[in-house]
Amino acid sequence: ENNTRPPNLYKIKIDLPIGSPAVNCCVLSGGISVSSAIVTQVKENEFVIVGGYHSDNQKRLVCNTVNLEDNKIEIEEREAPEWTPDIK
């Protein structure tokens, strides 16, 4: 409704013991505001985010590495792919 993209990421952990599952959720502050991006996992706790949008009409032409460790997050900009003119 309000076109906001909060810069939070949520870590959801689900344990499946015998009986009922246990669900824990924590907010990892320090995220980035992005939607419609491509995210891929490259290592157990490392992901790469490519492209996306900051808002409905502002493209995000950067690439980031995201490292997750316990309840903290580290985001670093990395070299982006060569963007084609139609994307730019």
VMD Tcl script that draws the C-alpha trace (Angstrom):
set ca {
  {0.00 0.00 0.00}
  {2.75 2.47 0.83}
  {5.56 1.25 -1.49}
  {8.10 0.89 1.32}
  {10.75 -1.77 1.35}
  {12.16 -2.07 4.87}
  {15.87 -2.92 5.03}
  {15.32 -5.84 7.40}
  {15.98 -9.48 6.80}
  {14.28 -12.14 8.87}
  {15.96 -15.32 10.01}
  {13.46 -18.11 10.58}
  {14.65 -21.31 12.22}
  {12.37 -24.34 12.36}
  {13.23 -27.32 14.54}
  {11.29 -30.50 13.85}
  {11.54 -32.62 16.99}
  {9.09 -35.43 17.64}
  {5.87 -33.67 18.55}
  {5.18 -30.10 17.55}
  {7.71 -28.00 15.61}
  {9.53 -25.09 17.26}
  {9.67 -21.89 15.20}
  {12.02 -19.02 16.05}
  {12.26 -15.73 14.17}
  {14.71 -12.88 14.63}
  {15.21 -9.63 12.74}
  {18.66 -9.14 11.24}
  {19.02 -5.37 11.18}
  {21.40 -3.72 8.76}
  {19.91 -5.31 5.68}
  {19.28 -3.60 2.38}
  {16.05 -2.36 0.86}
  {15.45 -4.28 -2.34}
  {12.75 -6.18 -4.18}
  {12.60 -8.30 -7.34}
  {16.29 -9.15 -7.07}
  {18.01 -12.41 -7.88}
  {19.44 -14.14 -4.81}
  {21.62 -17.21 -4.93}
  {23.35 -19.18 -2.21}
  {27.07 -19.66 -2.86}
  {28.15 -21.16 0.48}
  {26.37 -22.37 3.60}
  {26.07 -18.86 5.08}
  {26.88 -16.74 2.02}
  {24.48 -15.36 -0.56}
  {24.76 -13.05 -3.56}
  {22.07 -10.47 -4.40}
  {22.02 -9.11 -7.95}
  {19.87 -6.28 -9.27}
  {16.32 -5.63 -8.19}
  {14.60 -2.34 -7.43}
  {14.93 0.32 -4.71}
  {11.42 1.51 -5.60}
  {8.89 0.95 -8.38}
  {10.86 3.04 -10.86}
  {14.44 2.99 -9.52}
  {16.52 0.00 -10.58}
  {19.26 -1.31 -8.34}
  {22.33 -1.85 -10.53}
  {24.64 -3.21 -7.84}
  {25.63 -6.61 -6.56}
  {26.20 -7.57 -2.93}
  {27.60 -10.49 -0.96}
  {25.59 -11.27 2.17}
  {27.19 -13.27 5.00}
  {24.97 -14.58 7.80}
  {26.42 -15.67 11.11}
  {24.14 -16.50 14.04}
  {22.20 -13.27 14.63}
  {24.33 -10.87 12.60}
  {24.58 -9.96 8.95}
  {27.42 -8.53 6.87}
  {26.70 -6.99 3.48}
  {29.50 -6.02 1.11}
  {29.28 -4.59 -2.37}
  {31.01 -6.67 -5.02}
  {31.67 -6.33 -8.71}
  {28.40 -6.41 -10.60}
  {27.88 -8.21 -13.88}
  {28.04 -6.22 -17.10}
  {24.56 -4.67 -17.41}
  {23.08 -4.65 -20.90}
  {21.77 -1.31 -22.26}
  {18.13 -2.46 -22.04}
  {18.55 -3.12 -18.30}
  {20.30 0.21 -17.71}
}
mol new
graphics top color blue
foreach p $ca { graphics top sphere $p radius 0.5 }
foreach p [lrange $ca 0 end-1] q [lrange $ca 1 end] { graphics top cylinder $p $q radius 0.2 }
display resetview
